[in-house]
Amino acid sequence: MKEETPKDITPIKRKGIEASVKALSKVYPFITGYQDDITVNQYQSAHYIDLIIDLEKLSEYMGVPVNPYWKTYVKDNPKDQMIYAIWSYLKFPDEVDYTKDISTHPGYMLGEEIKSTLNTMYDYLPEEYKLYYTSSTSFINPPPDYQVSLKVNGYIMT
């Protein structure tokens, strides 16, 4: 039976999310886990998660140091440890001005790759592991079921 809403995640649907994040961590070893995002509305068509990031492994992966701000102030303030742009954890060289086109920033590209890879991994799961919702605005009777998108909302440092 297909899941009707992402707000009622059954154990097998939870395993689907966990399997996707675990596979993602094989590609990006700095990802150590996830938690459901509680800062946004969980819409019918999307389920938002926050990825848990190991800062030192992220630094090694990208070949740039951790931004000193995260090692000093934020490390002692857990409520400030979540961000929405993974690249802000890192101290990139100031040699290139990315303000004209942020899409060329290596950290921005990493964030986009992570989101895309997560969606691909989730798409390849067997149907019973994925979340679905039924369209409430469809003119088709019975209304069709659509796959819920698994989306990264933020990153939490460890």
C-alpha positions as a Markdown table, in Angstrom:
| # | Residue | x | y | z |
|---|---|---|---|---|
| 1 | Met | 0.0 | 0.0 | 0.0 |
| 2 | Lys | 1.3 | 3.5 | -0.9 |
| 3 | Glu | 1.9 | 6.1 | 1.8 |
| 4 | Glu | -0.6 | 9.0 | 1.6 |
| 5 | Thr | 1.2 | 11.6 | 3.5 |
| 6 | Pro | 4.8 | 12.3 | 4.5 |
| 7 | Lys | 3.7 | 13.2 | 8.0 |
| 8 | Asp | 2.8 | 9.6 | 8.8 |
| 9 | Ile | 6.1 | 7.8 | 8.1 |
| 10 | Thr | 5.8 | 4.1 | 8.6 |
| 11 | Pro | 8.8 | 2.1 | 9.7 |
| 12 | Ile | 9.4 | 0.8 | 6.1 |
| 13 | Lys | 9.2 | 4.3 | 4.7 |
| 14 | Arg | 11.7 | 5.5 | 7.4 |
| 15 | Lys | 14.0 | 2.7 | 6.2 |
| 16 | Gly | 13.8 | 4.2 | 2.7 |
| 17 | Ile | 14.9 | 7.6 | 3.9 |
| 18 | Glu | 17.7 | 6.0 | 6.0 |
| 19 | Ala | 18.9 | 3.9 | 3.1 |
| 20 | Ser | 19.1 | 6.9 | 0.9 |
| 21 | Val | 21.1 | 8.9 | 3.4 |
| 22 | Lys | 23.4 | 5.9 | 4.1 |
| 23 | Ala | 24.0 | 5.5 | 0.4 |
| 24 | Leu | 24.7 | 9.3 | 0.2 |
| 25 | Ser | 27.3 | 9.0 | 2.9 |
| 26 | Lys | 29.2 | 6.5 | 0.8 |
| 27 | Val | 29.6 | 9.1 | -1.9 |
| 28 | Tyr | 30.1 | 12.0 | 0.6 |
| 29 | Pro | 31.9 | 10.5 | 3.7 |
| 30 | Phe | 31.4 | 13.7 | 5.7 |
| 31 | Ile | 27.6 | 13.0 | 5.9 |
| 32 | Thr | 27.1 | 11.1 | 9.1 |
| 33 | Gly | 23.3 | 11.0 | 9.4 |
| 34 | Tyr | 20.1 | 13.0 | 9.2 |
| 35 | Gln | 17.1 | 14.2 | 11.1 |
| 36 | Asp | 13.7 | 15.3 | 10.0 |
| 37 | Asp | 13.6 | 19.1 | 9.6 |
| 38 | Ile | 11.4 | 20.7 | 12.1 |
| 39 | Thr | 11.9 | 24.3 | 11.0 |
| 40 | Val | 9.7 | 24.1 | 7.8 |
| 41 | Asn | 6.3 | 22.9 | 7.0 |
| 42 | Gln | 6.4 | 19.4 | 5.8 |
| 43 | Tyr | 4.3 | 19.7 | 2.6 |
| 44 | Gln | 2.4 | 16.8 | 1.1 |
| 45 | Ser | 4.7 | 16.7 | -1.9 |
| 46 | Ala | 8.0 | 17.1 | -0.1 |
| 47 | His | 9.7 | 15.7 | 3.0 |
| 48 | Tyr | 12.5 | 17.9 | 4.3 |
| 49 | Ile | 15.5 | 16.6 | 6.2 |
| 50 | Asp | 18.7 | 18.1 | 7.7 |
| 51 | Leu | 21.9 | 16.3 | 7.0 |
| 52 | Ile | 24.4 | 15.9 | 9.8 |
| 53 | Ile | 27.9 | 16.9 | 8.7 |
| 54 | Asp | 31.4 | 16.1 | 10.2 |
| 55 | Leu | 33.2 | 19.4 | 9.7 |
| 56 | Glu | 36.7 | 17.9 | 9.6 |
| 57 | Lys | 35.8 | 15.3 | 7.0 |
| 58 | Leu | 34.1 | 18.0 | 5.0 |
| 59 | Ser | 37.2 | 20.1 | 5.1 |
| 60 | Glu | 39.3 | 17.1 | 4.0 |
| 61 | Tyr | 36.9 | 16.3 | 1.2 |
| 62 | Met | 36.9 | 19.9 | -0.2 |
| 63 | Gly | 40.6 | 20.6 | 0.5 |
| 64 | Val | 39.9 | 23.8 | 2.3 |
| 65 | Pro | 40.0 | 24.6 | 6.1 |
| 66 | Val | 36.9 | 25.0 | 8.3 |
| 67 | Asn | 35.8 | 28.6 | 8.7 |
| 68 | Pro | 37.3 | 29.6 | 12.2 |
| 69 | Tyr | 33.8 | 31.0 | 13.2 |
| 70 | Trp | 32.4 | 27.5 | 13.4 |
| 71 | Lys | 35.3 | 26.2 | 15.5 |
| 72 | Thr | 35.0 | 28.9 | 18.1 |
| 73 | Tyr | 31.7 | 30.6 | 18.7 |
| 74 | Val | 29.2 | 28.1 | 17.2 |
| 75 | Lys | 30.8 | 24.9 | 18.6 |
| 76 | Asp | 29.6 | 26.1 | 22.0 |
| 77 | Asn | 26.1 | 27.2 | 20.9 |
| 78 | Pro | 24.2 | 24.2 | 19.7 |
| 79 | Lys | 21.2 | 26.2 | 18.6 |
| 80 | Asp | 23.4 | 28.0 | 16.0 |
| 81 | Gln | 24.9 | 24.8 | 14.5 |
| 82 | Met | 22.4 | 24.5 | 11.6 |
| 83 | Ile | 22.9 | 26.3 | 8.4 |
| 84 | Tyr | 21.3 | 26.2 | 5.0 |
| 85 | Ala | 24.4 | 26.5 | 2.7 |
| 86 | Ile | 27.0 | 23.8 | 3.3 |
| 87 | Trp | 29.8 | 26.0 | 1.9 |
| 88 | Ser | 29.6 | 28.5 | 4.7 |
| 89 | Tyr | 31.2 | 25.9 | 7.0 |
| 90 | Leu | 34.4 | 26.3 | 5.0 |
| 91 | Lys | 37.0 | 29.1 | 4.5 |
| 92 | Phe | 37.5 | 29.3 | 0.7 |
| 93 | Pro | 40.3 | 31.5 | -0.7 |
| 94 | Asp | 39.4 | 35.1 | -1.5 |
| 95 | Glu | 41.1 | 35.0 | -4.8 |
| 96 | Val | 37.9 | 34.6 | -6.8 |
| 97 | Asp | 34.9 | 36.9 | -6.4 |
| 98 | Tyr | 31.8 | 34.6 | -6.5 |
| 99 | Thr | 29.3 | 37.4 | -5.8 |
| 100 | Lys | 28.6 | 37.8 | -9.5 |
| 101 | Asp | 27.8 | 34.1 | -10.0 |
| 102 | Ile | 27.5 | 32.0 | -6.9 |
| 103 | Ser | 26.7 | 28.9 | -9.0 |
| 104 | Thr | 30.4 | 28.6 | -9.8 |
| 105 | His | 31.4 | 28.5 | -6.1 |
| 106 | Pro | 32.8 | 25.0 | -5.3 |
| 107 | Gly | 30.8 | 24.9 | -2.1 |
| 108 | Tyr | 27.6 | 25.8 | -3.8 |
| 109 | Met | 28.2 | 23.2 | -6.5 |
| 110 | Leu | 28.8 | 20.6 | -3.7 |
| 111 | Gly | 25.4 | 21.5 | -2.1 |
| 112 | Glu | 23.6 | 21.1 | -5.4 |
| 113 | Glu | 25.4 | 17.7 | -6.1 |
| 114 | Ile | 24.4 | 16.4 | -2.6 |
| 115 | Lys | 20.7 | 17.3 | -3.2 |
| 116 | Ser | 20.7 | 15.8 | -6.7 |
| 117 | Thr | 22.4 | 12.6 | -5.6 |
| 118 | Leu | 20.0 | 12.2 | -2.7 |
| 119 | Asn | 17.0 | 12.5 | -5.0 |
| 120 | Thr | 18.5 | 10.0 | -7.4 |
| 121 | Met | 19.2 | 7.5 | -4.7 |
| 122 | Tyr | 15.7 | 7.9 | -3.3 |
| 123 | Asp | 14.2 | 7.5 | -6.8 |
| 124 | Tyr | 15.9 | 4.1 | -7.2 |
| 125 | Leu | 14.4 | 2.6 | -4.1 |
| 126 | Pro | 11.7 | 0.0 | -4.4 |
| 127 | Glu | 8.2 | 1.5 | -4.3 |
| 128 | Glu | 7.4 | 0.2 | -0.8 |
| 129 | Tyr | 10.2 | 2.2 | 0.7 |
| 130 | Lys | 9.1 | 5.6 | -0.8 |
| 131 | Leu | 6.5 | 8.1 | 0.4 |
| 132 | Tyr | 3.5 | 9.0 | -1.8 |
| 133 | Tyr | 0.7 | 11.4 | -1.6 |
| 134 | Thr | -2.6 | 11.5 | -3.4 |
| 135 | Ser | -3.4 | 14.7 | -5.3 |
| 136 | Ser | -6.3 | 16.5 | -3.8 |
| 137 | Thr | -6.8 | 18.9 | -6.7 |
| 138 | Ser | -6.9 | 16.4 | -9.5 |
| 139 | Phe | -9.8 | 16.2 | -12.0 |
| 140 | Ile | -9.0 | 12.6 | -12.6 |
| 141 | Asn | -11.1 | 10.1 | -10.7 |
| 142 | Pro | -9.6 | 8.4 | -8.8 |
| 143 | Pro | -6.9 | 10.9 | -8.2 |
| 144 | Pro | -3.4 | 9.8 | -8.9 |
| 145 | Asp | -0.6 | 9.1 | -6.4 |
| 146 | Tyr | 2.6 | 11.0 | -6.7 |
| 147 | Gln | 6.0 | 10.3 | -5.2 |
| 148 | Val | 7.1 | 12.6 | -2.4 |
| 149 | Ser | 10.4 | 14.4 | -3.0 |
| 150 | Leu | 13.1 | 13.9 | -0.4 |
| 151 | Lys | 14.7 | 17.4 | 0.1 |
| 152 | Val | 17.7 | 18.7 | 2.1 |
| 153 | Asn | 16.7 | 21.8 | 4.0 |
| 154 | Gly | 19.8 | 22.4 | 6.2 |
| 155 | Tyr | 23.0 | 21.0 | 7.5 |
| 156 | Ile | 23.9 | 20.4 | 11.1 |
| 157 | Met | 27.6 | 20.3 | 12.1 |
| 158 | Thr | 29.3 | 17.8 | 14.4 |
